[in-house]
Amino acid sequence: MEHSMPPSLTKMERFLAERNAASLQRQKDLFDAEKEQLINASLVKAAEAELEPEQSTVKKSKGIGRKLVKAADDKLLEAEQLGLFTSLMVTDNNAIPTLLARLPIFIPIPARHQRSMLDKDMAFAFETPFGRGRRFGPPVTIEDEDVLFAMLQLSGRRLIGQPSKLPVPLNDSSWLHDDRGNLTVQIMIATVGQINKELGINDSGLNYKSTVESIKRLGHVSIELETKKRDLYLGETWTGQTIRLVDIQWQTYKEDGLIFAQFSPLMVKWLREQATYHNWKIRRSIKSANGRALYRFLCTQGNYYKRELDYIADAIHWHGNRSRLRPRIEAVLQQLKEQFNWCDYHIHGTGRSEPFILEFWRQKKS
């Protein structure tokens, strides 16, 4: 800062005036510096205040899934005490519905390749010796079936009650009512982390996202199934219905979340009356989707089974080059035989004049 001095001032007066002006400038500079520090400190504090809620949310989200599971369990217990339904524990979680395992609902073909297989209604049509039908909803794969079976493993209770009083109210299963008008459903309450642990995978963000997406797909799947019957007057007729496998609700967070699954009354009927034992440990050890589909199919075939390899491949919708079908099926069977002592087998035929035929025996439990 420059100051002009009047010409009439003496030298002493001029000196004092200049010294005072310099002092004032230093004070102003100090004030400006302190002001800048205060402004910066204020900005930092404001930024920290904005970050604190996010950090707090992250801290609170850790373990929130377990708290939600407990809260949901407590709520179900309270509803049971109020008499809305009766709860029964499930003792065997290694069962899967036999018919579901035989139908090509979950196939080893990647979802992106299934889109070209859909009909005009965007449904996947199939025909088997057990009936014909269509699968509605998003394309689902063996990986989605893994998630479904993991949820079955974690489902610990069945609820018996009036359809309108169940956790997910139902109104379209009247033919499954008991004498008192009750329906039976099977439920699972678990965190995404628990489902991933059951699948044998870690809790990475990618696995978390993939499992949640799969759970959402499962909630949209329904099956239109028809079976052939002979009527006394009309001859052969087809009777059918649309089946929902599971109703799902979720409450997800950044790192974990609560999943509530209510398996339909028909699924429970299948599990009680037409179930197949399915070793979850063996299934998880098979790396390929084709191999897991083959194992699931063979589980439903009893202690002895004999059929052409091409027929089996068609039944499970084997994905890939059929010219390598025999060695790849044999590799899966060899693992089941040597690692788990689960079966014995023999494949005969040339693949040319005589088709390859699998002869398969289940090993008896010791």
Disulfide bonds with the S-S distance in Angstrom:
none
